[in-house]
Each structure stands twice: as C-alpha cells, then as structure tokens.
Amino acid sequence: QLHLAESGGGLVQAGGSLRLSCVASGRAISDHSAGWFRQAPGREREFVGAITWSGRRSYIIDSLKGRFTISKDNTKNTVYLQMNSLKPEDTAVYYCAALPPGVVISTSEREYEYWGLGTQVTVSS
C-alpha cells in the first residue's frame, strides 16, 4: 500500500514562495505518476498539475503556468510542488495523490488511487 504525506505548507505573504513536499512510503513512488490538487474554502477540489512516474513529463493547469512547477525525485521517494509569486487566491489545502501503476498521467480526481491528508497554504495580502 502506498502512503503519501504532504508537508511544507504554511502562512506566506503575497508574492512569496513555498515548496510543498509529498513523501511516499510503503511502495516506491517511481512506480506511480502523481498529481497535486487543492481545495479552497467553500469550493470543490481542483486539479493543479501532474507528473509522470519517471518525472520526465509534467503538466500544470494554464492558470498556474509560470508560477507553479511540479518535480519528482524518485531516489527520495518524493514529489514536489514549487509555488512562486503566491496570491491570496492560492489559499487552499493542497493534496498530493498518486495514480495506479500503468496510468501515465491524468487530470481526473477519480483516477487517483492514493491520497495524502493535505497541507494548508495560506497567502495573506
């Protein structure tokens, strides 16, 4: 069973940066493509981006391109979300998720089999 644990969230001023980490345990994250989602207060959870099992291909939604980057270090069993130029509207709980082996990449929440508990990111104006 793959377990995921996010860290790195916190309170930051607008314009600042945070790097979220998602550490996998139980199985190798190298067998899984992974994604990041976020859920703001009163809103549905939304897809942020994803990265393939190898880490060679990544995808970020258009509205976050240029500010957010996903990376993966299979030697550390960790997936990262680098967030720059943060805005108050980025305030949300951020979740890491992993796809079943064999699924290359997906934007659909329903395809992700493994989830972390989330980490809170709060951006003050």
MDAnalysis code that builds the backbone (N, CA, C; Angstrom):
import MDAnalysis as mda
import numpy as np

u = mda.Universe.empty(375, n_residues=125, atom_resindex=np.repeat(np.arange(125), 3), trajectory=True)
u.add_TopologyAttr("name", ["N", "CA", "C"] * 125)
u.add_TopologyAttr("resid", np.arange(1, 126))
u.add_TopologyAttr("resname", ["GLN", "LEU", "HIS", "LEU", "ALA", "GLU", "SER", "GLY", "GLY", "GLY", "LEU", "VAL", "GLN", "ALA", "GLY", "GLY", "SER", "LEU", "ARG", "LEU", "SER", "CYS", "VAL", "ALA", "SER", "GLY", "ARG", "ALA", "ILE", "SER", "ASP", "HIS", "SER", "ALA", "GLY", "TRP", "PHE", "ARG", "GLN", "ALA", "PRO", "GLY", "ARG", "GLU", "ARG", "GLU", "PHE", "VAL", "GLY", "ALA", "ILE", "THR", "TRP", "SER", "GLY", "ARG", "ARG", "SER", "TYR", "ILE", "ILE", "ASP", "SER", "LEU", "LYS", "GLY", "ARG", "PHE", "THR", "ILE", "SER", "LYS", "ASP", "ASN", "THR", "LYS", "ASN", "THR", "VAL", "TYR", "LEU", "GLN", "MET", "ASN", "SER", "LEU", "LYS", "PRO", "GLU", "ASP", "THR", "ALA", "VAL", "TYR", "TYR", "CYS", "ALA", "ALA", "LEU", "PRO", "PRO", "GLY", "VAL", "VAL", "ILE", "SER", "THR", "SER", "GLU", "ARG", "GLU", "TYR", "GLU", "TYR", "TRP", "GLY", "LEU", "GLY", "THR", "GLN", "VAL", "THR", "VAL", "SER", "SER"])
u.atoms.positions = np.array([
    [0.845, -1.186, 0.000],
    [0.000, 0.000, 0.000],
    [0.887, 1.245, 0.000],
    [0.539, 2.172, -0.857],
    [1.293, 3.418, -0.944],
    [0.671, 4.447, -0.012],
    [1.513, 5.067, 0.800],
    [1.062, 6.125, 1.696],
    [1.769, 7.412, 1.302],
    [1.021, 8.525, 1.362],
    [1.557, 9.815, 0.973],
    [1.409, 10.804, 2.117],
    [2.431, 11.622, 2.325],
    [2.385, 12.621, 3.394],
    [2.926, 13.938, 2.877],
    [2.071, 14.961, 2.868],
    [2.472, 16.283, 2.409],
    [3.066, 17.091, 3.561],
    [3.940, 18.001, 3.208],
    [4.490, 18.949, 4.174],
    [4.918, 20.196, 3.417],
    [5.242, 21.239, 4.182],
    [5.753, 22.456, 3.574],
    [4.756, 23.587, 3.478],
    [3.518, 23.314, 3.864],
    [2.529, 24.388, 3.839],
    [2.775, 25.384, 4.956],
    [2.004, 26.454, 4.944],
    [2.151, 27.462, 5.982],
    [1.550, 28.780, 5.561],
    [1.888, 29.810, 6.310],
    [1.414, 31.154, 6.042],
    [2.517, 31.943, 5.344],
    [2.173, 32.559, 4.237],
    [3.150, 33.333, 3.469],
    [2.474, 34.598, 2.947],
    [3.249, 35.650, 2.783],
    [2.703, 36.884, 2.223],
    [2.572, 36.771, 0.714],
    [1.666, 37.526, 0.165],
    [1.509, 37.562, -1.286],
    [2.838, 37.919, -1.935],
    [3.145, 37.206, -3.010],
    [4.411, 37.389, -3.689],
    [5.498, 36.440, -3.236],
    [5.248, 35.752, -2.148],
    [6.225, 34.818, -1.614],
    [6.178, 33.458, -2.294],
    [7.011, 32.559, -1.790],
    [7.123, 31.221, -2.370],
    [7.039, 30.151, -1.286],
    [6.584, 28.996, -1.692],
    [6.591, 27.814, -0.835],
    [6.921, 26.606, -1.713],
    [7.560, 25.628, -1.116],
    [7.746, 24.354, -1.805],
    [7.100, 23.266, -0.967],
    [6.100, 22.643, -1.532],
    [5.440, 21.528, -0.875],
    [6.148, 20.229, -1.240],
    [6.243, 19.349, -0.257],
    [6.819, 18.028, -0.477],
    [5.761, 16.971, -0.213],
    [5.860, 15.901, -0.932],
    [4.968, 14.766, -0.738],
    [5.850, 13.523, -0.680],
    [6.008, 12.989, 0.508],
    [6.871, 11.829, 0.703],
    [6.038, 10.565, 0.669],
    [6.470, 9.624, -0.150],
    [5.771, 8.347, -0.272],
    [6.431, 7.299, 0.612],
    [5.619, 6.387, 1.121],
    [6.134, 5.266, 1.893],
    [5.292, 4.041, 1.589],
    [5.849, 2.891, 1.898],
    [5.136, 1.645, 1.657],
    [5.440, 1.030, 0.312],
    [5.577, 1.879, -0.697],
    [5.940, 1.444, -2.032],
    [6.763, 2.547, -2.693],
    [7.417, 2.198, -3.769],
    [8.235, 3.184, -4.471],
    [7.364, 4.105, -5.307],
    [7.569, 5.408, -5.149],
    [6.807, 6.368, -5.935],
    [7.202, 6.293, -7.407],
    [8.335, 5.682, -7.697],
    [8.780, 5.546, -9.087],
    [7.832, 4.674, -9.908],
    [6.985, 3.906, -9.237],
    [6.005, 3.080, -9.946],
    [4.733, 3.849, -10.292],
    [4.649, 5.085, -9.819],
    [3.390, 5.832, -9.911],
    [3.596, 7.224, -10.490],
    [2.713, 7.591, -11.405],
    [2.603, 9.004, -11.735],
    [1.828, 9.680, -10.603],
    [2.049, 10.983, -10.427],
    [1.462, 11.665, -9.272],
    [0.884, 13.012, -9.670],
    [0.040, 13.528, -8.805],
    [-0.562, 14.824, -9.075],
    [-0.753, 15.623, -7.806],
    [-1.019, 16.906, -7.999],
    [-1.370, 17.803, -6.901],
    [-2.754, 18.381, -7.160],
    [-3.531, 18.477, -6.095],
    [-4.850, 19.084, -6.137],
    [-4.922, 20.116, -5.019],
    [-5.920, 20.981, -5.087],
    [-6.115, 21.916, -3.994],
    [-7.607, 22.170, -3.798],
    [-7.941, 22.511, -2.562],
    [-9.328, 22.814, -2.239],
    [-9.377, 24.057, -1.379],
    [-9.956, 25.102, -1.949],
    [-10.135, 26.359, -1.226],
    [-11.430, 26.288, -0.418],
    [-11.533, 27.107, 0.633],
    [-12.748, 27.103, 1.456],
    [-14.003, 27.334, 0.619],
    [-14.986, 26.464, 0.794],
    [-16.248, 26.615, 0.098],
    [-16.228, 26.237, -1.370],
    [-15.129, 25.662, -1.815],
    [-15.013, 25.299, -3.237],
    [-14.685, 23.823, -3.381],
    [-14.928, 23.296, -4.561],
    [-14.588, 21.907, -4.831],
    [-13.081, 21.766, -5.021],
    [-12.620, 20.566, -4.791],
    [-11.199, 20.294, -5.010],
    [-10.898, 20.398, -6.502],
    [-9.772, 21.023, -6.819],
    [-9.417, 21.207, -8.227],
    [-8.026, 20.666, -8.513],
    [-7.852, 20.223, -9.726],
    [-6.574, 19.708, -10.200],
    [-5.597, 20.855, -10.399],
    [-4.370, 20.660, -9.930],
    [-3.308, 21.663, -10.084],
    [-2.326, 21.228, -11.164],
    [-1.856, 19.999, -11.091],
    [-0.894, 19.514, -12.065],
    [-0.514, 18.078, -11.775],
    [0.263, 17.503, -12.687],
    [0.659, 16.109, -12.539],
    [2.033, 15.883, -13.148],
    [2.613, 14.747, -12.793],
    [3.932, 14.397, -13.309],
    [3.965, 12.892, -13.523],
    [4.642, 12.478, -14.588],
    [4.692, 11.052, -14.903],
    [5.570, 10.290, -13.925],
    [5.440, 8.976, -13.950],
    [6.163, 8.129, -12.998],
    [7.673, 8.378, -13.069],
    [8.175, 8.622, -14.281],
    [9.623, 8.833, -14.448],
    [10.056, 10.234, -14.040],
    [9.091, 11.148, -14.003],
    [9.423, 12.540, -13.732],
    [9.803, 13.315, -14.969],
    [9.768, 12.669, -16.112],
    [10.241, 13.345, -17.333],
    [9.196, 14.287, -17.920],
    [7.917, 13.989, -17.672],
    [6.869, 14.864, -18.216],
    [6.012, 15.386, -17.085],
    [5.709, 16.685, -17.149],
    [4.841, 17.273, -16.136],
    [3.829, 18.191, -16.793],
    [2.781, 18.473, -16.068],
    [1.694, 19.292, -16.596],
    [1.142, 20.145, -15.467],
    [0.962, 21.439, -15.764],
    [0.358, 22.381, -14.819],
    [-0.807, 23.053, -15.541],
    [-1.895, 23.280, -14.840],
    [-3.030, 23.924, -15.487],
    [-2.623, 25.326, -15.957],
    [-3.273, 25.779, -17.023],
    [-2.873, 27.020, -17.690],
    [-2.834, 28.208, -16.737],
    [-3.788, 28.296, -15.836],
    [-3.885, 29.462, -14.958],
    [-2.721, 29.554, -13.971],
    [-1.990, 28.450, -13.783],
    [-0.881, 28.436, -12.832],
    [0.481, 28.326, -13.508],
    [0.487, 28.156, -14.811],
    [1.765, 28.069, -15.523],
    [2.577, 29.335, -15.323],
    [3.859, 29.127, -15.150],
    [4.748, 30.252, -14.917],
    [4.949, 30.561, -13.440],
    [4.039, 30.051, -12.605],
    [4.182, 30.269, -11.160],
    [4.402, 28.957, -10.404],
    [3.757, 27.889, -10.831],
    [3.845, 26.595, -10.146],
    [4.620, 25.598, -11.004],
    [5.397, 24.765, -10.344],
    [6.170, 23.726, -11.038],
    [6.115, 22.436, -10.233],
    [5.925, 21.333, -10.928],
    [5.948, 20.020, -10.287],
    [7.246, 19.312, -10.648],
    [7.839, 18.661, -9.663],
    [9.013, 17.841, -9.920],
    [8.940, 16.575, -9.071],
    [9.826, 15.642, -9.375],
    [9.768, 14.328, -8.700],
    [11.185, 13.809, -8.546],
    [11.511, 13.354, -7.361],
    [12.810, 12.745, -7.105],
    [12.559, 11.325, -6.639],
    [12.678, 10.395, -7.566],
    [12.382, 9.006, -7.219],
    [13.396, 8.431, -6.237],
    [14.601, 8.978, -6.204],
    [15.601, 8.481, -5.255],
    [15.220, 8.853, -3.819],
    [14.435, 9.914, -3.695],
    [13.979, 10.346, -2.372],
    [12.516, 9.986, -2.125],
    [11.928, 9.301, -3.096],
    [10.521, 8.898, -2.977],
    [9.614, 10.096, -2.713],
    [9.901, 11.207, -3.390],
    [9.237, 12.476, -3.081],
    [8.794, 13.196, -4.352],
    [7.617, 13.806, -4.251],
    [7.088, 14.686, -5.291],
    [7.018, 16.093, -4.706],
    [7.344, 17.077, -5.532],
    [7.380, 18.465, -5.061],
    [6.406, 19.330, -5.854],
    [5.934, 20.386, -5.186],
    [5.186, 21.441, -5.861],
    [5.820, 22.766, -5.454],
    [6.519, 23.374, -6.386],
    [7.130, 24.678, -6.145],
    [6.127, 25.748, -6.534],
    [5.841, 26.637, -5.607],
    [4.842, 27.690, -5.836],
    [5.508, 29.051, -5.625],
    [5.533, 29.843, -6.676],
    [6.137, 31.172, -6.627],
    [5.088, 32.247, -6.874],
    [5.429, 33.477, -6.522],
    [4.537, 34.618, -6.735],
    [3.129, 34.304, -6.234],
    [3.064, 33.811, -5.032],
    [1.786, 33.371, -4.489],
    [0.813, 34.523, -4.326],
    [-0.466, 34.192, -4.522],
    [-1.548, 35.174, -4.429],
    [-2.544, 34.713, -3.356],
    [-3.308, 35.629, -2.795],
    [-4.309, 35.217, -1.795],
    [-5.262, 34.140, -2.323],
    [-5.551, 34.174, -3.601],
    [-6.463, 33.159, -4.159],
    [-5.832, 31.779, -4.265],
    [-4.550, 31.656, -3.955],
    [-3.906, 30.344, -3.895],
    [-4.134, 29.677, -2.539],
    [-4.747, 30.391, -1.617],
    [-5.039, 29.828, -0.303],
    [-5.946, 28.616, -0.442],
    [-5.487, 27.488, 0.102],
    [-6.218, 26.232, -0.030],
    [-5.495, 25.149, 0.757],
    [-6.159, 24.034, 0.893],
    [-5.484, 22.811, 1.335],
    [-4.973, 22.120, 0.076],
    [-3.704, 21.790, 0.090],
    [-3.077, 21.160, -1.070],
    [-2.869, 19.678, -0.794],
    [-3.302, 18.864, -1.752],
    [-3.240, 17.411, -1.627],
    [-2.327, 16.819, -2.691],
    [-1.564, 15.850, -2.267],
    [-0.781, 15.033, -3.177],
    [-1.554, 13.740, -3.425],
    [-1.475, 13.235, -4.653],
    [-2.172, 11.996, -4.981],
    [-1.346, 11.198, -5.980],
    [-1.554, 9.902, -6.002],
    [-0.816, 9.040, -6.927],
    [-1.777, 8.162, -7.715],
    [-1.406, 7.926, -8.952],
    [-2.196, 7.079, -9.839],
    [-1.791, 5.622, -9.687],
    [-2.647, 4.719, -10.070],
    [-2.258, 3.303, -10.068],
    [-1.143, 3.070, -11.072],
    [-0.284, 2.092, -10.836],
    [0.757, 1.778, -11.808],
    [0.150, 1.527, -13.187],
    [0.795, 2.060, -14.208],
    [0.322, 1.863, -15.572],
    [-0.469, 3.030, -16.122],
    [-1.001, 3.888, -15.265],
    [-1.701, 5.082, -15.720],
    [-0.655, 6.193, -15.843],
    [-0.457, 6.669, -17.036],
    [0.674, 7.564, -17.284],
    [0.458, 8.925, -16.665],
    [-0.700, 9.513, -16.881],
    [-0.985, 10.833, -16.327],
    [-2.483, 11.055, -16.420],
    [-3.026, 11.879, -15.517],
    [-4.452, 12.133, -15.533],
    [-4.746, 13.446, -14.843],
    [-5.785, 14.132, -15.328],
    [-6.268, 15.344, -14.676],
    [-7.507, 15.052, -13.831],
    [-7.997, 13.814, -13.894],
    [-9.231, 13.449, -13.220],
    [-8.997, 12.938, -11.809],
    [-9.627, 13.595, -10.868],
    [-9.508, 13.207, -9.462],
    [-9.908, 11.748, -9.245],
    [-10.879, 11.267, -9.992],
    [-11.408, 9.922, -9.776],
    [-10.403, 8.829, -10.122],
    [-9.410, 9.158, -10.917],
    [-8.427, 8.140, -11.310],
    [-7.322, 7.965, -10.279],
    [-7.195, 8.914, -9.378],
    [-6.121, 8.836, -8.397],
    [-6.517, 7.898, -7.261],
    [-5.654, 6.954, -6.999],
    [-5.983, 5.891, -6.050],
    [-5.479, 6.184, -4.641],
    [-4.380, 6.920, -4.551],
    [-3.753, 7.167, -3.250],
    [-3.718, 8.667, -2.979],
    [-4.034, 9.030, -1.718],
    [-4.119, 10.444, -1.352],
    [-3.433, 10.699, -0.018],
    [-2.803, 11.870, 0.071],
    [-2.325, 12.337, 1.352],
    [-3.441, 13.067, 2.083],
    [-3.144, 13.492, 3.294],
    [-4.144, 14.179, 4.113],
    [-4.215, 15.676, 3.833],
    [-3.231, 16.193, 3.116],
    [-3.247, 17.594, 2.744],
    [-2.405, 18.460, 3.651],
    [-2.014, 19.606, 3.107],
    [-1.279, 20.596, 3.875],
    [-1.863, 21.974, 3.558],
    [-2.047, 22.784, 4.586],
    [-2.704, 24.083, 4.422],
    [-1.699, 25.130, 3.927],
    [-2.109, 25.845, 2.914],
    [-1.346, 27.000, 2.418],
    [-2.243, 28.220, 2.552],
    [-1.737, 29.222, 3.258],
    [-2.487, 30.459, 3.429],
    [-1.621, 31.618, 2.951],
    [-2.171, 32.389, 2.020],
    [-1.445, 33.518, 1.454],
    [-2.143, 34.795, 1.898],
    [-1.427, 35.625, 2.619],
    [-2.002, 36.876, 3.114],
    [-1.717, 38.019, 2.137],
    [-2.633, 38.964, 2.105],
    [-2.479, 40.092, 1.176],
    [-1.717, 41.246, 1.821],
])
